[in-house]
Amino acid sequence: MSHPVVADNRLRHAWIASLLSTIVTLPLVYVALLYSMLAPMACDSCSDADADRMEATFGPAFTVSCCGLLLALITVVASWAHAKRRPSAAIVLAVAAPSVVGLTWAAFMTIIDWP
């Protein structure tokens, strides 16, 4: 059993998890958004049928990408909001934010019908 002062000290420094999450998540969101915006260029030299297939799936995939990346940013903000009042929740949210970006990117890559 840990000493209450040690446990309290760990929770008092929960803002560090939010800081690290912000440092990791913001560049990941930027790169994922840039990649999803440039994805249609992958089909510049495709046949018309391949281009039509990809274009039909790009709209929903881009919507999923934008919503997921917005969710990741909301998760980072929520992590900061809970850093003082609920430190354990802040740590969980801080870990979840980059994970949301990864899941969003995987969903985007899965939805698009690549040529």
Backbone bond lengths (Angstrom), bond angles and torsions (degrees), N, CA, C in turn:
res aa  C-N    CA-C-N  psi(-1)  N-CA   C-N-CA  omega(-1)  CA-C   N-CA-C  phi
1 M - - - 1.444 - - 1.526 108.26 -
2 S 1.330 115.76 130.16 1.456 118.38 -177.93 1.522 110.52 -82.80
3 H 1.268 113.95 156.24 1.450 121.46 -179.41 1.532 108.59 -71.13
4 P 1.348 120.28 139.64 1.465 121.85 -177.39 1.520 113.55 -59.76
5 V 1.314 117.87 -32.30 1.462 120.20 -179.65 1.526 110.21 -68.85
6 V 1.326 117.51 -39.36 1.462 121.66 179.01 1.526 109.95 -66.14
7 A 1.325 117.69 -44.58 1.463 121.23 178.74 1.519 110.55 -63.29
8 D 1.335 116.74 -40.10 1.464 120.93 179.01 1.527 110.53 -65.22
9 N 1.325 117.23 -38.48 1.461 121.50 178.39 1.525 111.46 -63.57
10 R 1.316 116.99 -41.89 1.462 120.66 178.99 1.521 110.47 -62.34
11 L 1.316 116.45 -43.11 1.450 120.34 -179.22 1.524 111.68 -72.00
12 R 1.307 116.90 -28.49 1.456 120.48 178.98 1.527 110.91 -66.50
13 H 1.307 117.09 -27.63 1.460 121.42 -178.84 1.530 112.16 -99.16
14 A 1.310 117.66 27.43 1.468 121.86 179.89 1.519 111.80 -67.29
15 W 1.314 117.84 -20.28 1.464 120.25 179.92 1.524 111.60 -63.57
16 I 1.323 117.30 -22.36 1.466 120.58 179.10 1.530 109.85 -64.78
17 A 1.324 116.64 -37.48 1.466 120.23 177.11 1.522 110.15 -63.89
18 S 1.320 117.22 -40.56 1.464 121.06 178.17 1.531 110.77 -65.26
19 L 1.316 116.20 -39.65 1.463 120.22 178.74 1.525 111.20 -64.36
20 L 1.326 116.61 -47.47 1.466 120.28 179.15 1.523 111.00 -63.34
21 S 1.309 116.74 -38.70 1.457 120.63 178.49 1.522 110.80 -63.86
22 T 1.312 116.54 -40.40 1.465 120.50 178.12 1.528 110.64 -64.39
23 I 1.321 116.40 -43.37 1.468 121.04 -178.97 1.530 111.05 -63.72
24 V 1.317 117.22 -33.32 1.464 121.20 -179.36 1.528 111.67 -86.34
25 T 1.327 117.11 -42.66 1.457 121.34 -171.39 1.523 112.71 -71.83
26 L 1.317 118.75 -43.36 1.462 119.86 -176.01 1.534 112.72 -59.80
27 P 1.333 120.19 -47.51 1.464 118.16 175.97 1.534 112.84 -64.36
28 L 1.331 116.93 -35.83 1.468 119.31 178.14 1.522 111.19 -63.61
29 V 1.331 117.02 -41.33 1.466 120.80 177.98 1.525 109.57 -63.12
30 Y 1.315 117.01 -43.18 1.462 120.71 179.71 1.534 111.26 -60.60
31 V 1.313 116.55 -48.14 1.468 120.63 -178.43 1.532 110.64 -65.89
32 A 1.319 117.42 -41.91 1.466 120.64 179.95 1.525 110.91 -65.07
33 L 1.318 117.82 -40.99 1.458 120.70 178.76 1.522 110.89 -67.54
34 L 1.312 116.87 -42.01 1.463 120.67 177.82 1.526 110.69 -62.18
35 Y 1.324 116.28 -43.93 1.461 120.46 179.22 1.528 111.25 -62.77
36 S 1.328 116.08 -43.13 1.461 118.36 -178.43 1.526 111.52 -69.72
37 M 1.322 117.57 -29.96 1.466 119.76 177.65 1.524 111.36 -74.86
38 L 1.319 117.84 -29.90 1.463 120.86 -179.05 1.522 113.26 -92.16
39 A 1.308 118.41 -4.31 1.468 122.53 -177.24 1.529 113.62 -57.75
40 P 1.325 120.24 -36.89 1.471 118.39 179.72 1.529 113.78 -61.57
41 M 1.315 117.08 -21.05 1.464 119.64 178.85 1.527 111.66 -68.02
42 A 1.317 117.46 -15.66 1.462 120.83 178.62 1.517 111.02 -66.48
43 C 1.303 116.51 -19.21 1.458 120.25 -176.66 1.531 111.84 -111.56
44 D 1.317 117.66 24.57 1.464 120.42 179.36 1.521 112.22 -63.68
45 S 1.314 117.20 -36.67 1.465 119.59 -177.01 1.535 112.42 -104.42
46 C 1.321 116.79 20.40 1.464 120.96 -179.09 1.526 110.71 -81.52
47 S 1.310 114.64 164.72 1.462 119.39 172.96 1.531 108.40 -71.18
48 D 1.317 116.06 166.85 1.465 119.62 -178.65 1.517 112.26 -62.24
49 A 1.319 117.31 -37.65 1.463 120.69 -179.30 1.530 110.53 -66.57
50 D 1.335 117.21 -43.56 1.466 120.62 178.23 1.530 110.97 -65.32
51 A 1.332 115.75 -40.56 1.466 119.66 179.54 1.526 111.06 -64.67
52 D 1.317 117.09 -40.19 1.467 120.44 178.65 1.525 111.56 -64.79
53 R 1.326 116.47 -41.51 1.467 120.53 178.20 1.523 111.40 -62.55
54 M 1.311 115.89 -45.20 1.463 119.04 -179.31 1.523 110.68 -67.94
55 E 1.318 116.81 -41.31 1.460 120.23 -179.75 1.528 111.50 -63.12
56 A 1.314 116.87 -35.49 1.469 120.66 179.46 1.529 111.47 -66.86
57 T 1.311 117.64 -31.43 1.464 120.12 -179.08 1.529 112.81 -94.74
58 F 1.334 117.17 -13.30 1.465 119.28 -177.58 1.525 112.24 -68.93
59 G 1.313 117.92 -40.35 1.474 121.03 -178.89 1.518 112.84 -56.55
60 P 1.339 117.94 -55.77 1.470 118.11 177.82 1.531 113.02 -62.67
61 A 1.326 117.09 -36.95 1.468 119.96 -179.77 1.528 110.81 -65.45
62 F 1.324 117.16 -40.11 1.461 120.59 179.83 1.531 110.65 -67.90
63 T 1.329 116.47 -36.89 1.462 120.19 176.44 1.520 110.68 -62.99
64 V 1.326 116.99 -44.36 1.466 121.28 177.27 1.524 110.01 -61.82
65 S 1.315 116.53 -40.98 1.463 120.86 179.95 1.527 110.96 -62.83
66 C 1.303 117.28 -48.94 1.472 120.32 -178.93 1.528 111.45 -63.20
67 C 1.323 117.06 -43.97 1.473 120.37 179.75 1.529 111.23 -64.90
68 G 1.321 117.41 -41.85 1.459 120.76 179.53 1.516 112.27 -66.23
69 L 1.331 117.12 -40.51 1.463 119.90 179.36 1.526 110.97 -69.66
70 L 1.330 116.72 -34.63 1.461 119.61 174.28 1.526 110.20 -65.19
71 L 1.314 117.14 -39.67 1.465 120.98 176.26 1.530 111.33 -61.36
72 A 1.323 116.94 -38.65 1.465 120.29 177.46 1.526 111.04 -63.60
73 L 1.330 117.05 -41.51 1.464 120.04 178.39 1.532 111.08 -66.42
74 I 1.325 116.69 -39.35 1.464 120.39 177.07 1.529 110.05 -63.68
75 T 1.314 116.67 -36.95 1.466 120.78 178.54 1.525 111.19 -64.94
76 V 1.319 117.18 -38.98 1.475 120.20 176.95 1.527 110.16 -64.38
77 V 1.323 116.46 -45.31 1.469 119.76 179.61 1.528 110.30 -62.66
78 A 1.323 117.22 -41.36 1.469 120.74 178.20 1.524 110.94 -63.78
79 S 1.317 116.53 -34.93 1.460 120.21 177.02 1.526 110.56 -61.83
80 W 1.319 116.90 -43.78 1.463 120.41 177.50 1.524 110.95 -66.51
81 A 1.334 116.69 -37.36 1.465 120.18 -177.78 1.527 111.79 -66.51
82 H 1.316 117.14 -31.33 1.465 120.85 -177.96 1.530 113.50 -95.63
83 A 1.314 117.79 1.32 1.467 120.43 -175.01 1.529 112.82 -60.35
84 K 1.308 118.48 -35.59 1.476 121.03 -178.58 1.522 112.13 -89.55
85 R 1.329 116.87 -45.68 1.468 120.17 -172.65 1.522 113.39 -80.91
86 R 1.328 117.21 -42.26 1.469 121.14 -177.62 1.523 108.52 -133.39
87 P 1.321 117.37 79.40 1.463 121.24 -174.53 1.525 114.02 -59.44
88 S 1.307 117.85 -36.46 1.466 118.77 -179.47 1.523 110.79 -67.38
89 A 1.325 117.66 -36.75 1.468 120.89 176.03 1.525 110.15 -67.29
90 A 1.323 117.27 -36.70 1.463 121.41 178.95 1.528 110.72 -62.67
91 I 1.312 116.49 -39.60 1.469 120.10 179.89 1.524 110.33 -67.69
92 V 1.319 116.95 -42.45 1.470 120.41 178.11 1.529 110.67 -62.60
93 L 1.323 117.32 -43.67 1.457 120.75 178.49 1.527 111.78 -66.08
94 A 1.323 116.31 -36.62 1.463 120.18 178.88 1.525 111.24 -64.42
95 V 1.298 116.86 -36.88 1.471 120.40 177.51 1.526 110.43 -74.53
96 A 1.317 117.01 -33.23 1.464 121.21 -176.85 1.525 112.84 -70.92
97 A 1.323 118.52 -31.80 1.463 121.13 -174.01 1.534 113.41 -58.44
98 P 1.338 120.11 -53.13 1.473 118.18 177.77 1.528 112.33 -65.83
99 S 1.321 116.04 -29.02 1.464 119.37 177.84 1.522 111.15 -66.25
100 V 1.318 116.80 -37.31 1.465 121.13 177.31 1.529 110.03 -63.07
101 V 1.318 117.13 -39.36 1.468 120.01 177.59 1.528 110.20 -62.49
102 G 1.314 117.28 -43.88 1.463 121.21 178.95 1.517 112.13 -62.87
103 L 1.307 117.01 -43.84 1.464 120.52 178.49 1.525 111.67 -66.36
104 T 1.318 116.42 -37.66 1.466 120.54 177.92 1.521 110.54 -64.14
105 W 1.331 116.39 -43.68 1.457 119.78 179.34 1.534 110.60 -63.58
106 A 1.324 116.65 -41.52 1.469 120.63 178.51 1.526 110.77 -63.67
107 A 1.319 117.23 -40.76 1.466 120.34 177.83 1.523 110.96 -64.60
108 F 1.322 117.01 -41.91 1.465 121.20 178.29 1.528 110.96 -60.32
109 M 1.326 115.55 -46.28 1.464 119.39 -178.76 1.531 111.72 -66.27
110 T 1.314 116.75 -30.21 1.457 120.71 -178.85 1.522 111.70 -77.81
111 I 1.317 117.50 -36.52 1.468 120.78 -175.75 1.526 111.73 -71.34
112 I 1.315 117.62 -38.12 1.468 120.04 -176.85 1.522 110.68 -69.95
113 D 1.323 114.97 136.25 1.458 121.86 175.66 1.533 107.17 -90.48
114 W 1.331 115.19 90.78 1.460 120.58 -175.97 1.521 110.77 -70.62
115 P 1.326 116.96 144.75 1.477 119.34 178.76 1.520 112.57 -73.16
